[in-house]
Each structure stands twice: as C-alpha cells, then as structure tokens.
Amino acid sequence: MLRSEEETEEEGISISSRLFALIALGFVLVFVGIVVLAVAAIVFGGSGSVGGVIFIGPIPIVFGAGPDAAWLILISVVLAVLSMIVFLVMSRRLRKY
C-alpha cells in the first residue's frame, strides 16, 4: 500500500510539471505573437484590424476595430464557442473517472 501512494505522488508531480510547461509555453507564444505583430506594424505601417472575445465568468465581451473587424469578431466568437464545447466535453470525461 505504501508503494501505491508513492506512485500516485510521483504521477501528480509529473502532471503538474507538464501543466506548468504548457502554461509557460502559452505565455511565450502570446508574447512572441505580440512582438511579431508590433514589428509588422512598424515595418509595413498602415492601419490594422483587431477583434477578440474576453470572458469574464460566463459573460463574453466581444470587441473589434478596423476595416476587417467583422470577420475577426466572427472568428473569435466561433473559437470561443468551440473552446467552451471542448471544456464541457473534457469536464464530463473527468467526472467519469
């Protein structure tokens, strides 16, 4: 019985380190994306479009500006809905275990 407790603790450590690595990778990718967009705006100039969705709890806040904002808002709403569906499916799978 003591051996199974040790294995469970080791598995928890590896999962938490993987989770931390994925979160760190996400932050790095977002930062790199912001830098690439800033450099492109400086080099090529001109006006750009922006659009997105911010979730505060279950309430989405949709925003956009620029000539192509409607498409960007539509894409971000679709991605937000897909992420909510994936979250619900994954939470149901975890409940089974």
Summary of the structure (lengths in Angstrom):
residues: 97
radius of gyration: 19.9
end to end distance: 20.9
largest distance: 66.5
contacts: 207
relative contact order: 0.07
helix: 73%
strand: 14%
